[in-house]
Amino acid sequence: MQTVHTVAALRDILRPLREAGHRVAFVPTMGNLHDGHIQLVRQAKDLAGQVVVSIFVNPTQFNDKRDLDAYPVTIEEDKRKLDEIDTDILFMPTTNEVYPEGMERSIRVVVPGLSDILCGHYRPGHFVGIATIVAKLFNIVQPDVAVFGEKDYQQLLVIRRMVADLCMPIKIIGVETVRELDGLAMSSRNSYLTAQERRVAPHLYRTLQDVSERLARGEVDYRMIEAAAAGVLGKSGFKPEYVAIRRAHDLEEPEKGDRKLIVLAAAWLGKARLIDNLLIP
């Protein structure tokens, strides 16, 4: 695995590969890699001859500096995991390399509508930071295909909208959420959980399953179902931000006749803010 830290070095590696006809797949990450990330890389390897993985903890997507400072960094372990699955290139830029004019003076990419609801409502500016860093990384790597996890479903839709609206020639692939045996979605933030909180955490996914079952039975009072689910989470020890039933393709509130729905939730459990979602069959 080749590890590079600058845009120039990465492009020097990729240029002859493209000239030789290799497709390039890209997996952007913030490190602290778990099996969910590894599944993304495996999917990328099935899609292209060369796989680039980036590790960059992006400051502009954190609306709380304490959250940024606490984000777990495990570089050597991450390198080992990527090397074990024969990752081709690891791109680890510095903040100055990504934001050469400084973060305050950096151009920002805004995806209206999708960025302001659900997680965007509770984390102002988060999806502006996401769209900006992903657009920058796309321009740096210039991949044919990029792979993202469906656990961050709103993020996935923001990126798809950005790519479509800016006419970027990149195919965006979503990969199903990887879960622990008890159903908890794998996340770097799970490391914040205490032993007791870890035992409680799977209730988030079970609550989404309960919502799915109610909808499958034909219940249509979405607001009542959402409120009941939030109440269940509260009684389990969570501090829920939202439980929302939305249209899967744009996260708008469902209208009569909408068939493809998704239920999404965000809730605090101790110091960990957990998110999850479940497509409704």
C-alpha positions as CSV (number, residue, x, y, z in Angstrom):
1,M,0.0,0.0,0.0
2,Q,1.3,3.4,-1.0
3,T,0.8,6.2,1.5
4,V,0.8,9.8,0.3
5,H,0.2,13.1,2.0
6,T,0.0,15.7,-0.8
7,V,-2.3,16.3,-3.7
8,A,0.7,16.4,-6.1
9,A,2.0,13.1,-4.9
10,L,-1.4,11.4,-5.3
11,R,-1.9,12.7,-8.8
12,D,1.6,11.6,-9.8
13,I,0.6,8.1,-8.8
14,L,-2.8,8.1,-10.4
15,R,-1.9,9.7,-13.7
16,P,-0.1,6.8,-15.2
17,L,-2.7,4.3,-13.8
18,R,-5.5,6.2,-15.6
19,E,-3.4,6.4,-18.8
20,A,-3.1,2.6,-18.6
21,G,-6.9,2.3,-18.5
22,H,-7.4,1.6,-14.8
23,R,-10.7,2.6,-13.1
24,V,-10.3,4.3,-9.8
25,A,-12.6,3.8,-6.8
26,F,-12.5,6.1,-3.8
27,V,-13.5,5.6,-0.1
28,P,-13.3,8.7,2.0
29,T,-13.0,8.2,5.8
30,M,-12.1,10.0,9.0
31,G,-10.1,7.0,10.2
32,N,-10.7,4.9,13.4
33,L,-11.7,2.2,11.0
34,H,-14.0,-0.6,11.8
35,D,-15.5,-3.5,9.9
36,G,-18.1,-1.2,8.3
37,H,-15.3,0.8,6.7
38,I,-13.5,-2.4,5.6
39,Q,-16.7,-3.5,3.9
40,L,-16.7,-0.2,1.9
41,V,-13.1,-0.9,0.8
42,R,-13.9,-4.4,-0.2
43,Q,-16.9,-3.1,-2.3
44,A,-14.6,-0.6,-3.9
45,K,-12.1,-3.3,-4.9
46,D,-14.9,-5.1,-6.7
47,L,-15.7,-2.0,-8.7
48,A,-12.3,-0.8,-9.9
49,G,-8.7,-1.8,-10.4
50,Q,-7.3,0.8,-8.1
51,V,-8.7,1.9,-4.7
52,V,-7.9,5.1,-2.9
53,V,-8.8,5.4,0.7
54,S,-8.5,8.8,2.4
55,I,-8.1,9.4,6.2
56,F,-8.8,13.0,7.1
57,V,-10.7,14.3,10.2
58,N,-12.4,17.2,8.6
59,P,-12.8,20.2,11.0
60,T,-15.4,22.0,9.1
61,Q,-18.1,19.3,9.6
62,F,-17.9,19.6,13.4
63,N,-20.1,22.2,15.0
64,D,-18.7,21.5,18.4
65,K,-14.9,21.8,18.9
66,R,-15.0,19.4,21.8
67,D,-16.4,16.7,19.6
68,L,-13.6,17.3,17.1
69,D,-11.0,17.2,19.8
70,A,-12.4,13.9,21.2
71,Y,-12.7,12.2,17.8
72,P,-10.6,8.9,18.1
73,V,-7.4,8.7,16.1
74,T,-5.9,5.3,15.4
75,I,-3.6,5.8,12.5
76,E,-1.3,2.8,12.9
77,E,-4.1,0.4,13.4
78,D,-6.0,1.9,10.4
79,K,-2.9,1.4,8.2
80,R,-2.6,-2.2,9.3
81,K,-6.3,-3.0,8.5
82,L,-6.1,-1.4,5.1
83,D,-2.8,-3.1,4.3
84,E,-4.3,-6.5,5.2
85,I,-7.0,-6.1,2.5
86,D,-4.5,-5.0,-0.1
87,T,-5.6,-1.3,-0.4
88,D,-3.7,0.3,-3.2
89,I,-3.3,3.9,-2.0
90,L,-3.9,5.7,1.3
91,F,-4.2,9.5,1.1
92,M,-3.6,11.2,4.4
93,P,-3.5,15.0,3.8
94,T,-2.9,17.7,6.4
95,T,-5.4,20.4,7.1
96,N,-3.2,22.9,5.3
97,E,-3.1,20.6,2.3
98,V,-6.9,20.4,2.1
99,Y,-7.6,24.1,3.1
100,P,-4.5,26.0,1.7
101,E,-6.3,29.3,2.2
102,G,-7.5,28.5,5.7
103,M,-10.8,27.1,6.7
104,E,-12.5,30.4,7.2
105,R,-11.6,31.6,3.6
106,S,-12.4,28.3,2.0
107,I,-15.1,28.1,-0.7
108,R,-18.1,26.2,0.7
109,V,-20.5,23.8,-1.1
110,V,-24.1,24.0,0.1
111,V,-26.8,21.5,-0.8
112,P,-30.0,23.4,0.0
113,G,-33.0,21.6,1.7
114,L,-31.4,18.3,2.4
115,S,-28.7,19.9,4.5
116,D,-31.1,21.7,6.9
117,I,-33.4,18.9,8.1
118,L,-33.0,16.0,10.6
119,C,-29.3,15.8,11.5
120,G,-28.7,19.1,9.7
121,H,-31.2,20.8,12.0
122,Y,-29.4,19.6,15.1
123,R,-25.9,20.1,13.7
124,P,-26.0,23.4,11.9
125,G,-23.3,23.6,9.2
126,H,-22.5,19.9,9.4
127,F,-23.6,19.0,5.9
128,V,-22.0,22.2,4.4
129,G,-18.7,20.8,5.9
130,I,-19.5,17.3,4.5
131,A,-20.4,18.6,1.0
132,T,-17.3,20.9,0.9
133,I,-14.8,18.2,1.9
134,V,-16.2,15.6,-0.3
135,A,-16.2,18.0,-3.3
136,K,-12.6,18.8,-2.6
137,L,-11.6,15.2,-2.3
138,F,-13.5,14.3,-5.4
139,N,-11.6,17.0,-7.3
140,I,-8.3,15.7,-5.8
141,V,-8.8,12.0,-6.5
142,Q,-11.1,12.3,-9.6
143,P,-12.5,8.8,-9.1
144,D,-14.8,6.9,-11.4
145,V,-16.8,5.6,-8.5
146,A,-17.0,6.5,-4.8
147,V,-18.4,4.3,-2.0
148,F,-20.3,5.4,1.1
149,G,-22.1,3.6,3.9
150,E,-25.9,3.7,4.2
151,K,-25.8,4.2,8.0
152,D,-25.1,7.9,7.2
153,Y,-28.2,7.9,4.9
154,Q,-28.7,11.7,4.9
155,Q,-25.1,12.2,4.1
156,L,-25.4,9.8,1.2
157,L,-28.3,11.7,-0.3
158,V,-26.5,15.0,0.2
159,I,-23.5,13.7,-1.8
160,R,-25.7,12.2,-4.5
161,R,-27.6,15.5,-4.9
162,M,-24.3,17.4,-5.0
163,V,-22.8,15.1,-7.7
164,A,-25.9,15.2,-9.8
165,D,-26.3,19.0,-9.6
166,L,-22.6,19.8,-10.2
167,C,-22.5,17.2,-13.1
168,M,-19.6,15.3,-11.5
169,P,-18.8,12.2,-13.6
170,I,-18.7,10.0,-10.5
171,K,-20.9,7.0,-9.7
172,I,-22.0,7.0,-6.0
173,I,-22.5,3.6,-4.4
174,G,-24.3,3.1,-1.1
175,V,-23.4,0.0,0.9
176,E,-25.7,-1.6,3.5
177,T,-25.0,-0.8,7.1
178,V,-22.7,-3.3,8.8
179,R,-24.0,-4.3,12.3
180,E,-22.8,-5.9,15.4
181,L,-24.3,-9.3,16.3
182,D,-26.9,-7.5,18.5
183,G,-27.9,-5.1,15.8
184,L,-26.0,-2.0,16.7
185,A,-24.8,-0.2,13.6
186,M,-21.0,-0.1,13.6
187,S,-19.7,3.4,14.2
188,S,-16.5,5.1,15.4
189,R,-18.6,6.8,18.0
190,N,-19.5,3.5,19.6
191,S,-16.1,3.7,21.4
192,Y,-17.6,6.5,23.5
193,L,-20.1,4.1,25.1
194,T,-19.6,2.8,28.6
195,A,-20.1,-1.0,29.2
196,Q,-23.6,-0.3,30.5
197,E,-24.5,2.1,27.6
198,R,-23.2,-0.5,25.2
199,R,-25.8,-3.0,26.5
200,V,-28.5,-0.4,26.0
201,A,-27.4,0.9,22.5
202,P,-29.0,-1.9,20.4
203,H,-32.4,-0.7,21.5
204,L,-32.0,2.1,18.9
205,Y,-32.1,-0.4,16.1
206,R,-34.9,-2.5,17.7
207,T,-37.0,0.6,18.0
208,L,-36.6,1.2,14.3
209,Q,-37.6,-2.4,13.6
210,D,-40.7,-1.8,15.7
211,V,-41.6,1.2,13.6
212,S,-41.1,-0.8,10.5
213,E,-43.4,-3.5,11.7
214,R,-46.1,-1.0,12.6
215,L,-45.9,0.5,9.1
216,A,-46.0,-3.0,7.5
217,R,-49.2,-3.6,9.4
218,G,-50.8,-0.6,7.6
219,E,-50.6,2.0,10.3
220,V,-50.4,5.5,8.8
221,D,-50.4,8.0,11.7
222,Y,-46.8,8.8,11.2
223,R,-46.5,11.5,13.9
224,M,-48.0,9.2,16.5
225,I,-45.7,6.4,15.6
226,E,-42.7,8.7,15.7
227,A,-43.6,10.1,19.1
228,A,-44.2,6.6,20.5
229,A,-40.8,5.5,19.3
230,A,-39.1,8.5,20.8
231,G,-40.8,7.8,24.1
232,V,-39.6,4.2,24.0
233,L,-36.0,5.4,23.5
234,G,-36.4,7.9,26.3
235,K,-37.5,5.2,28.7
236,S,-34.5,3.0,27.6
237,G,-32.0,5.7,28.6
238,F,-31.5,7.6,25.4
239,K,-32.0,11.3,24.8
240,P,-33.6,11.3,21.4
241,E,-33.2,14.1,19.0
242,Y,-35.6,12.7,16.4
243,V,-37.4,9.7,15.1
244,A,-38.6,10.5,11.6
245,I,-40.5,8.5,8.9
246,R,-39.6,10.0,5.5
247,R,-39.6,9.3,1.8
248,A,-36.5,7.3,1.0
249,H,-35.4,9.2,-2.1
250,D,-35.5,12.8,-0.8
251,L,-36.2,12.7,3.0
252,E,-39.4,14.8,2.6
253,E,-42.4,13.9,4.7
254,P,-44.5,11.2,3.2
255,E,-47.6,11.9,1.2
256,K,-50.5,9.6,0.5
257,G,-49.4,7.0,-2.0
258,D,-45.7,7.2,-1.2
259,R,-44.4,3.6,-1.2
260,K,-40.7,3.7,-0.5
261,L,-40.2,5.0,3.0
262,I,-37.3,5.1,5.6
263,V,-37.3,5.6,9.3
264,L,-34.3,7.5,10.7
265,A,-33.3,8.3,14.3
266,A,-30.7,10.2,16.2
267,A,-30.3,9.9,19.9
268,W,-27.7,10.6,22.6
269,L,-26.6,7.8,24.9
270,G,-24.1,9.3,27.4
271,K,-21.4,11.0,25.4
272,A,-22.2,9.2,22.1
273,R,-24.6,10.6,19.5
274,L,-25.9,7.5,17.7
275,I,-27.7,7.5,14.3
276,D,-29.4,4.7,12.5
277,N,-32.0,4.1,9.8
278,L,-34.1,1.3,8.3
279,L,-35.7,1.2,4.9
280,I,-39.3,0.1,5.1
281,P,-40.1,-3.0,3.0
